[in-house]
Amino acid sequence: MAEERVDVVVIGSGPAGAAVTKRLTDFGAKVLCLEQGDWINRAEFPSERPDWETQLKTYFYPNVRNLPEDYPVMTGGQLKAVQMANAVGGTSIHYTAHFPRFHPSDFRVRSLDGVADDWPISYAELEPYYDMNDREMGVSGLSGDPQNPPRIARPTPPLPLGVLGETVGRGFNKLGWYWWVADNAIISRSYDERPACMWHGKCTLGCPIGSKSTADVTYWPKALKKGAVLKTRSRVREITVDAKGRASGVLYYDRNNQIQEQTARVVVISCNGVGTPRLLLNSKSKLFPQGIANSSGLVGKNFMMHATASLEGIFDKSMDGHLGARGAVACSQQFYETDPNRGFVRGYTFQIARTYGPLHHALGGITGSPVPWGAEHHRVMRKRFPHVIPVIVQGEDLPNENNRVELDPAVKDSSGVPAPRVIYKNGDNNLKMLRHGLQMGRMLLEASGSSEILTSRVVVEASHLMGTARMGNDPKRSVVNAWNQTHDVPNLFIVDGSSFTTSSSVNPTSTIGALALRAADGIWERRQNWS
């Protein structure tokens, strides 16, 4: 028997699902969210354990965690692993919380540079929702950035630069390159009944006091207070449709692994750039034999994740990088826009990051350069810890239909639902961009006074999951329209990173939240069309 019909059922409780739910409940809609994970007890975060650094190589990967609420993610091509979390708050529980916005140019890549496609919306249309999301989440930063459009005052002041930030800032200045204090979804002062960051330094393994702005401590308490319902340990198997091809609801496995049906006037999928195409492709019917909302054949295609490589500069003086919020200390978009003289299109961002503790350095840091065992171990450890400044080169990943999410023919999750397989290969443009970024990064660290520089290989692990149900005006070239509404099913919406038309070179969570709030407004404005 189907459960009582709701106005909107949202699948996934991460930054997108939480924002949609909260916004719609503010309007008075009856919203139910289904989350296959559960609430996490903050006292049980790995960051609270003495062996926390041992979790850095395991905790982010569903295939390693192998919890009942996880689903296996197979990989192919060059891709080594996919990072994600299934819990209330989604992967925001473990993100770095760097919170930049797209540039206006990111929405006009085809018009400006002749590659990829333009978004059907502009920065100006999304700007008020960026502002709203910043206020809801709680962001630290400094207004006045000359290379970005003016924006409202950050809800809390910027996090301190520390010795690390001041040192690399002098390097930027020496080269005459642009840089700015980073926006982070980590509050520097008490905000919205949450305490200020206490410099715990283990942000990606879970913030025990709630200073990091994760969806479970920002949107969800407000949404639940307004009447939203959140069901955990509820894994959706498929979207159901009626005879007219409209979404009628979902079939899901409850915490006892029993199949249940939830009907709804509107269905919103917010399962990330891997989980969303997986669900769409699994939702097959007579009307949608290739998966729901897939008349374009593009569901799962154009997977993007960011081209990434990194450097670590070793300094004679202690940089104290292990002390302070993880996020990003500062960033530079000196090489963000296309310059034909560089030999590639689009560009990259430099993120100046902090480090972890001694074990992280011993095992190789972010460049994968382990400290040798034996007679040299203590000498090299003393040289590196805590004397390192990490520089991350994060480049725009152009959409490519060969990079894709598909259903694995053999592997299933604990409920018997086919698992996704993610196939990815870096394009030539990515590799040229990263070579340039590593060269420029070396110049930066040398200008900052580094005595030795370690360089990574190209990183092929996916954490920013984008593009697999892309946005556009043409139903033949996209899956959703400008309001995140699927072209094929008028009451089915896809609201997460899978809707991205292009990837930019900045972290996606800020844009995901803004799109979610805008999509919620669109759903509510069209409520007269709800069946």
C-alpha positions as CSV (number, residue, x, y, z in Angstrom):
1,M,0.0,0.0,0.0
2,A,1.3,3.5,-0.9
3,E,2.0,5.9,1.9
4,E,0.1,9.1,2.2
5,R,0.8,11.3,-0.8
6,V,3.0,14.4,-0.2
7,D,3.5,17.5,-2.3
8,V,7.2,16.9,-2.9
9,V,9.4,13.9,-2.3
10,V,13.1,14.8,-2.3
11,I,15.7,12.0,-2.7
12,G,19.0,12.8,-0.9
13,S,19.7,15.0,2.1
14,G,22.9,16.7,1.1
15,P,23.4,20.4,0.3
16,A,21.0,20.3,-2.6
17,G,18.2,18.2,-1.1
18,A,18.4,20.0,2.2
19,A,18.2,23.5,0.5
20,V,15.2,22.4,-1.7
21,T,13.4,20.9,1.3
22,K,13.9,23.9,3.6
23,R,12.9,26.4,0.9
24,L,9.7,24.6,0.0
25,T,8.7,24.0,3.6
26,D,9.1,27.8,4.1
27,F,6.5,28.2,1.5
28,G,4.2,25.7,3.1
29,A,4.7,22.7,0.9
30,K,4.4,19.2,2.4
31,V,7.9,17.8,1.8
32,L,9.3,14.3,2.6
33,C,13.0,13.6,2.1
34,L,14.4,10.1,1.7
35,E,18.0,9.5,2.7
36,Q,19.7,6.2,2.4
37,G,22.2,7.0,5.1
38,D,21.5,8.1,8.7
39,W,22.3,10.9,11.1
40,I,25.9,10.8,12.3
41,N,26.7,11.1,16.0
42,R,29.3,13.9,16.1
43,A,31.0,12.3,19.0
44,E,31.7,9.4,16.7
45,F,33.4,11.3,13.9
46,P,36.9,10.0,13.0
47,S,38.2,13.5,13.9
48,E,37.4,12.7,17.6
49,R,39.6,9.6,17.6
50,P,43.3,9.6,18.5
51,D,44.0,7.5,15.3
52,W,42.1,10.0,13.1
53,E,44.9,10.3,10.5
54,T,44.6,6.6,9.7
55,Q,41.1,7.3,8.3
56,L,42.3,9.8,5.7
57,K,42.9,7.0,3.1
58,T,39.7,5.1,3.8
59,Y,36.9,7.2,5.2
60,F,35.9,9.0,2.0
61,Y,35.5,6.0,-0.2
62,P,32.3,4.0,-0.2
63,N,34.0,0.8,-1.5
64,V,36.3,0.9,1.5
65,R,33.8,1.9,4.1
66,N,31.4,-0.8,2.8
67,L,28.6,0.2,5.2
68,P,25.1,-1.0,4.5
69,E,24.0,2.5,3.5
70,D,26.8,2.7,0.9
71,Y,26.6,1.4,-2.6
72,P,29.6,0.2,-4.5
73,V,31.0,2.5,-7.2
74,M,32.9,0.7,-9.9
75,T,35.4,2.6,-12.0
76,G,37.0,2.4,-15.4
77,G,39.3,4.3,-17.8
78,Q,41.9,6.2,-15.7
79,L,39.7,6.8,-12.7
80,K,41.0,5.3,-9.5
81,A,38.2,6.0,-7.0
82,V,35.1,8.1,-6.3
83,Q,34.7,9.9,-3.0
84,M,31.2,10.4,-1.5
85,A,29.3,10.0,1.8
86,N,25.8,8.7,2.4
87,A,24.4,10.3,5.5
88,V,22.2,13.2,6.6
89,G,24.1,16.1,5.1
90,G,25.6,14.0,2.4
91,T,29.2,14.6,1.3
92,S,29.1,18.1,3.0
93,I,29.9,16.1,6.2
94,H,33.4,15.6,4.8
95,Y,34.0,18.4,2.3
96,T,36.8,20.8,2.8
97,A,34.2,23.6,2.9
98,H,36.0,25.9,0.4
99,F,33.0,28.0,-0.9
100,P,33.8,30.0,-4.1
101,R,31.3,31.0,-6.7
102,F,31.4,30.5,-10.4
103,H,32.5,33.5,-12.5
104,P,30.0,35.1,-15.0
105,S,32.1,33.6,-17.8
106,D,31.5,30.1,-16.6
107,F,27.9,30.3,-17.8
108,R,29.0,31.4,-21.3
109,V,31.8,29.0,-22.2
110,R,30.5,28.3,-25.8
111,S,30.0,32.0,-26.5
112,L,33.4,33.1,-25.2
113,D,35.7,30.2,-26.0
114,G,33.9,28.0,-28.5
115,V,33.9,24.9,-26.4
116,A,31.3,23.0,-24.4
117,D,27.9,24.7,-24.1
118,D,26.5,27.8,-22.6
119,W,24.2,27.4,-19.5
120,P,20.6,28.5,-20.0
121,I,21.0,30.8,-17.0
122,S,23.4,33.6,-16.2
123,Y,25.4,34.5,-13.1
124,A,23.1,37.5,-12.5
125,E,20.0,35.2,-12.4
126,L,21.8,33.0,-9.8
127,E,23.4,35.8,-7.8
128,P,20.5,36.3,-5.3
129,Y,20.4,32.6,-4.6
130,Y,24.2,32.6,-4.0
131,D,23.6,35.3,-1.4
132,M,20.7,33.4,0.2
133,N,22.7,30.2,0.4
134,D,25.6,32.1,2.0
135,R,23.3,33.4,4.7
136,E,21.7,30.0,5.3
137,M,24.9,28.1,5.4
138,G,27.2,30.6,7.2
139,V,30.3,31.6,5.3
140,S,33.5,33.3,6.3
141,G,35.3,35.6,3.9
142,L,36.2,39.1,2.8
143,S,34.2,41.2,0.4
144,G,35.8,43.4,-2.3
145,D,37.4,40.7,-4.4
146,P,38.4,42.6,-7.6
147,Q,38.2,39.6,-9.9
148,N,34.6,38.6,-9.0
149,P,31.3,40.5,-9.1
150,P,30.5,42.5,-5.9
151,R,28.8,40.4,-3.3
152,I,27.1,40.9,0.1
153,A,29.3,41.1,3.2
154,R,30.3,37.6,4.2
155,P,28.2,36.4,7.2
156,T,31.4,36.1,9.3
157,P,34.9,37.6,8.8
158,P,37.7,35.6,7.0
159,L,39.5,32.9,8.7
160,P,43.1,33.9,9.7
161,L,45.8,33.5,7.1
162,G,48.4,32.3,9.6
163,V,52.1,32.0,8.8
164,L,51.3,29.8,5.8
165,G,48.9,32.2,4.2
166,E,51.1,35.3,4.9
167,T,54.1,33.5,3.4
168,V,52.5,32.5,0.2
169,G,50.8,35.9,0.0
170,R,54.2,37.5,-0.2
171,G,55.0,35.1,-3.0
172,F,52.0,36.1,-5.0
173,N,52.8,39.8,-4.4
174,K,56.4,39.3,-5.6
175,L,55.2,37.8,-8.9
176,G,52.5,40.5,-9.3
177,W,49.8,37.8,-9.4
178,Y,46.2,38.2,-8.1
179,W,45.1,36.4,-4.9
180,W,42.4,36.8,-2.4
181,V,41.4,35.4,1.0
182,A,39.2,32.4,0.5
183,D,35.5,32.1,1.2
184,N,34.9,29.1,3.4
185,A,31.8,27.5,4.8
186,I,33.4,27.5,8.2
187,I,32.3,30.2,10.6
188,S,34.9,32.4,12.2
189,R,32.4,33.8,14.7
190,S,29.3,32.4,16.4
191,Y,26.6,32.4,13.9
192,D,23.0,31.1,13.7
193,E,23.3,29.4,17.1
194,R,26.5,27.6,16.1
195,P,30.0,28.2,17.7
196,A,33.0,29.7,15.9
197,C,35.7,27.5,14.6
198,M,38.1,26.4,17.3
199,W,41.0,25.5,14.9
200,H,40.4,21.8,15.3
201,G,42.2,21.2,12.1
202,K,40.5,17.9,11.1
203,C,37.5,19.4,9.1
204,T,37.3,16.7,6.4
205,L,36.8,14.0,9.0
206,G,33.8,15.7,10.5
207,C,33.4,18.9,12.6
208,P,32.5,17.8,16.1
209,I,31.1,21.2,17.2
210,G,29.2,22.2,14.0
211,S,31.4,25.2,13.0
212,K,31.8,23.8,9.5
213,S,28.6,24.6,7.6
214,T,27.3,21.2,6.7
215,A,23.7,20.6,5.6
216,D,22.9,18.6,8.7
217,V,23.6,21.6,11.0
218,T,22.4,24.4,8.7
219,Y,19.4,23.6,6.6
220,W,18.0,20.5,8.3
221,P,17.2,21.8,11.8
222,K,15.2,24.7,10.2
223,A,13.4,22.5,7.7
224,L,12.4,19.9,10.3
225,K,11.2,22.7,12.6
226,K,9.0,23.9,9.7
227,G,7.4,20.5,9.3
228,A,9.6,18.7,6.7
229,V,9.8,14.9,7.2
230,L,13.2,13.2,6.8
231,K,13.3,9.4,6.6
232,T,16.7,7.9,7.0
233,R,18.0,4.4,5.9
234,S,15.6,4.7,3.0
235,R,17.2,3.7,-0.3
236,V,15.2,4.6,-3.4
237,R,15.1,2.0,-6.1
238,E,13.2,3.7,-8.9
239,I,11.0,6.6,-9.9
240,T,7.5,5.4,-10.7
241,V,5.4,6.9,-13.5
242,D,1.7,7.0,-14.3
243,A,0.1,6.3,-17.7
244,K,0.6,9.9,-18.9
245,G,4.4,9.7,-18.2
246,R,4.3,11.9,-15.1
247,A,6.3,10.9,-12.1
248,S,3.9,9.4,-9.5
249,G,6.4,8.8,-6.7
250,V,9.1,6.4,-5.8
251,L,9.7,2.8,-4.7
252,Y,12.2,2.6,-1.8
253,Y,13.7,0.1,0.6
254,D,13.1,1.0,4.2
255,R,15.6,0.4,7.1
256,N,14.3,-3.2,7.3
257,N,15.0,-3.6,3.5
258,Q,11.3,-3.9,2.8
259,I,10.0,-2.3,-0.3
260,Q,7.7,0.7,0.2
261,E,5.9,3.1,-2.1
262,Q,5.8,6.9,-1.6
263,T,3.6,8.9,-3.9
264,A,4.1,12.6,-4.6
265,R,2.9,15.4,-6.8
266,V,6.6,16.4,-7.5
267,V,9.8,14.3,-7.4
268,V,13.2,15.9,-6.8
269,I,16.4,13.9,-7.2
270,S,19.4,15.2,-5.3
271,C,21.7,12.2,-5.2
272,N,25.0,13.7,-6.7
273,G,26.5,13.4,-10.1
274,V,26.9,9.6,-9.7
275,G,23.8,8.6,-7.7
276,T,21.4,10.6,-9.7
277,P,22.1,9.1,-13.2
278,R,22.2,5.7,-11.5
279,L,18.7,6.2,-10.2
280,L,17.5,7.6,-13.5
281,L,18.9,4.7,-15.5
282,N,17.5,2.2,-13.0
283,S,14.0,3.7,-13.4
284,K,13.0,1.9,-16.6
285,S,9.4,1.4,-17.8
286,K,7.4,0.9,-21.0
287,L,7.4,4.7,-21.4
288,F,11.0,5.1,-20.5
289,P,12.9,1.9,-21.6
290,Q,16.3,3.6,-21.5
291,G,15.6,5.1,-18.1
292,I,13.4,8.0,-17.0
293,A,14.1,11.4,-18.5
294,N,16.6,10.0,-20.9
295,S,15.1,10.7,-24.4
296,S,18.3,12.6,-25.2
297,G,20.5,9.6,-24.3
298,L,22.6,11.9,-22.2
299,V,21.8,10.7,-18.8
300,G,25.1,9.6,-17.3
301,K,27.2,11.2,-20.0
302,N,29.5,14.2,-19.8
303,F,30.7,13.3,-16.3
304,M,33.1,16.0,-15.0
305,M,35.1,16.2,-11.9
306,H,38.0,18.8,-12.2
307,A,41.5,18.4,-13.5
308,T,43.7,18.2,-10.4
309,A,47.4,18.1,-9.4
310,S,49.3,19.5,-6.5
311,L,52.6,20.8,-5.1
312,E,54.1,21.0,-1.7
313,G,56.7,23.6,-0.9
314,I,59.1,22.8,2.0
315,F,60.2,25.9,4.0
316,D,63.0,26.3,6.5
317,K,60.5,28.1,8.9
318,S,57.5,26.3,10.4
319,M,54.4,27.0,8.5
320,D,52.0,25.5,11.1
321,G,49.8,24.2,8.3
322,H,48.3,21.5,10.5
323,L,46.8,24.2,12.8
324,G,43.5,25.8,11.7
325,A,40.5,25.2,9.5
326,R,41.0,22.9,6.5
327,G,39.0,24.8,3.9
328,A,41.3,27.0,1.8
329,V,43.6,29.7,3.2
330,A,43.6,31.7,0.0
331,C,43.1,31.2,-3.7
332,S,44.3,32.8,-6.9
333,Q,42.4,32.9,-10.2
334,Q,45.3,34.5,-12.1
335,F,45.0,31.8,-14.7
336,Y,41.2,31.3,-14.6
337,E,40.1,32.6,-18.0
338,T,41.2,31.5,-21.4
339,D,44.5,32.8,-22.8
340,P,45.2,31.4,-26.3
341,N,49.0,31.8,-25.7
342,R,48.9,29.1,-23.1
343,G,47.9,26.4,-25.5
344,F,44.7,25.3,-23.8
345,V,41.2,26.7,-23.3
346,R,39.6,27.8,-20.0
347,G,41.8,27.7,-16.9
348,Y,42.5,26.8,-13.3
349,T,42.4,28.0,-9.7
350,F,45.3,27.8,-7.2
351,Q,44.0,26.7,-3.8
352,I,46.4,27.3,-1.0
353,A,45.5,24.6,1.5
354,R,46.5,23.5,5.0
355,T,48.0,20.2,5.9
356,Y,47.2,17.4,8.3
357,G,49.4,15.9,11.0
358,P,52.7,14.0,11.0
359,L,51.2,10.7,9.8
360,H,49.8,12.4,6.7
361,H,53.2,13.8,5.9
362,A,54.9,10.5,6.5
363,L,52.5,8.7,4.1
364,G,53.1,11.2,1.3
365,G,51.0,14.3,1.9
366,I,48.9,15.6,-0.9
367,T,51.7,15.0,-3.5
368,G,52.1,11.2,-2.8
369,S,55.7,11.7,-1.8
370,P,56.2,9.4,1.3
371,V,58.9,10.0,3.9
372,P,61.5,7.2,3.5
373,W,61.8,4.6,6.2
374,G,65.2,3.8,7.7
375,A,68.1,6.0,8.6
376,E,66.7,9.1,6.8
377,H,63.2,9.0,8.2
378,H,63.6,11.3,11.2
379,R,65.7,13.8,9.3
380,V,63.2,14.1,6.4
381,M,60.2,14.2,8.8
382,R,61.8,17.1,10.7
383,K,62.4,18.9,7.4
384,R,58.8,18.5,6.3
385,F,56.6,18.7,9.3
386,P,55.3,21.3,9.9
387,H,57.2,23.1,7.2
388,V,55.0,22.5,4.1
389,I,52.7,24.8,2.1
390,P,50.4,22.8,-0.2
391,V,49.3,24.3,-3.5
392,I,46.4,22.6,-5.4
393,V,46.0,23.2,-9.1
394,Q,42.3,22.7,-9.9
395,G,41.4,23.0,-13.5
396,E,38.2,23.2,-15.5
397,D,37.2,19.8,-16.8
398,L,35.4,20.1,-20.2
399,P,32.4,17.9,-20.8
400,N,33.0,14.7,-22.9
401,E,30.3,12.2,-23.6
402,N,32.8,9.3,-23.3
403,N,33.3,10.2,-19.6
404,R,30.2,8.7,-18.2
405,V,28.2,6.9,-15.5
406,E,26.5,3.7,-16.4
407,L,25.0,0.7,-14.7
408,D,27.4,-2.1,-13.8
409,P,26.1,-5.3,-15.4
410,A,27.1,-7.5,-12.4
411,V,27.6,-5.5,-9.2
412,K,24.7,-4.6,-6.9
413,D,24.2,-2.9,-3.6
414,S,23.0,-4.5,-0.4
415,S,19.3,-4.1,-1.6
416,G,20.0,-5.7,-5.0
417,V,20.0,-2.4,-6.9
418,P,22.5,-2.3,-9.8
419,A,25.6,-0.3,-8.9
420,P,27.0,2.6,-11.0
421,R,30.2,2.3,-13.0
422,V,32.1,5.6,-13.6
423,I,34.4,5.7,-16.7
424,Y,36.7,8.6,-17.0
425,K,39.8,9.8,-18.9
426,N,41.6,13.1,-18.7
427,G,41.5,15.0,-22.0
428,D,44.5,16.6,-23.7
429,N,43.3,20.0,-22.7
430,N,43.3,19.0,-19.0
431,L,46.8,17.7,-19.3
432,K,48.1,20.8,-20.9
433,M,46.4,22.9,-18.3
434,L,47.9,20.9,-15.4
435,R,51.4,21.1,-16.9
436,H,51.0,24.8,-17.0
437,G,49.6,24.9,-13.5
438,L,52.4,22.9,-12.0
439,Q,55.0,25.1,-13.7
440,M,53.3,28.3,-12.4
441,G,52.8,26.7,-9.0
442,R,56.6,26.0,-8.8
443,M,57.2,29.6,-9.6
444,L,54.9,30.7,-6.8
445,L,56.5,28.5,-4.2
446,E,60.0,29.6,-5.2
447,A,58.9,33.2,-5.0
448,S,57.5,32.4,-1.5
449,G,60.9,31.1,-0.4
450,S,60.5,27.4,-0.6
451,S,63.8,25.4,-0.3
452,E,62.4,22.2,-1.9
453,I,59.3,21.5,-4.0
454,L,57.4,18.2,-4.2
455,T,55.1,17.6,-7.2
456,S,52.2,15.2,-7.6
457,R,51.2,13.2,-10.5
458,V,47.8,14.1,-12.0
459,V,45.2,13.1,-9.5
460,V,42.4,10.9,-11.0
461,E,40.0,10.6,-8.1
462,A,36.5,12.0,-8.3
463,S,35.1,14.2,-5.5
464,H,33.3,16.9,-7.4
465,L,30.7,14.9,-9.3
466,M,29.1,16.9,-12.1
467,G,27.5,17.0,-15.5
468,T,25.6,13.7,-15.9
469,A,22.1,15.2,-16.2
470,R,23.1,18.5,-17.8
471,M,21.1,21.7,-18.0
472,G,20.2,23.3,-21.3
473,N,17.4,24.7,-23.5
474,D,17.6,22.0,-26.2
475,P,16.0,18.7,-25.1
476,K,18.2,16.8,-27.6
477,R,21.4,18.2,-25.9
478,S,20.4,18.3,-22.2
479,V,18.3,16.5,-19.6
480,V,16.9,19.4,-17.5
481,N,15.9,23.0,-18.4
482,A,16.9,26.3,-16.8
483,W,14.7,25.4,-13.7
484,N,16.2,22.0,-13.2
485,Q,13.0,20.5,-14.5
486,T,13.5,17.4,-16.8
487,H,12.5,17.9,-20.4
488,D,10.7,14.6,-20.5
489,V,8.8,14.5,-17.2
490,P,7.3,17.9,-16.1
491,N,7.0,17.0,-12.4
492,L,10.5,15.5,-12.1
493,F,13.4,17.8,-11.1
494,I,17.1,17.1,-10.9
495,V,18.9,19.3,-8.4
496,D,22.5,18.6,-7.7
497,G,25.9,18.7,-9.4
498,S,24.7,16.4,-12.2
499,S,22.8,19.4,-13.7
500,F,26.0,21.4,-14.3
501,T,26.5,22.3,-18.0
502,T,30.2,23.0,-17.4
503,S,32.4,22.5,-14.3
504,S,34.3,25.8,-13.9
505,S,37.6,25.5,-11.9
506,V,36.1,26.1,-8.5
507,N,34.5,23.8,-5.9
508,P,30.8,23.2,-6.8
509,T,29.0,23.2,-3.4
510,S,28.2,26.9,-3.3
511,T,26.7,26.7,-6.8
512,I,24.8,23.5,-6.0
513,G,23.1,25.2,-3.1
514,A,22.2,28.3,-5.1
515,L,20.7,26.2,-7.9
516,A,18.7,24.2,-5.4
517,L,17.1,27.3,-3.9
518,R,16.3,28.7,-7.3
519,A,14.8,25.4,-8.4
520,A,12.6,25.3,-5.2
521,D,11.3,28.8,-6.2
522,G,10.5,27.5,-9.6
523,I,8.7,24.4,-8.3
524,W,6.6,26.6,-6.0
525,E,5.8,29.2,-8.6
526,R,4.4,26.4,-10.9
527,R,2.5,24.7,-8.1
528,Q,-0.8,25.1,-10.1
529,N,0.6,22.5,-12.5
530,W,1.0,19.9,-9.7
531,S,-1.3,17.0,-10.4
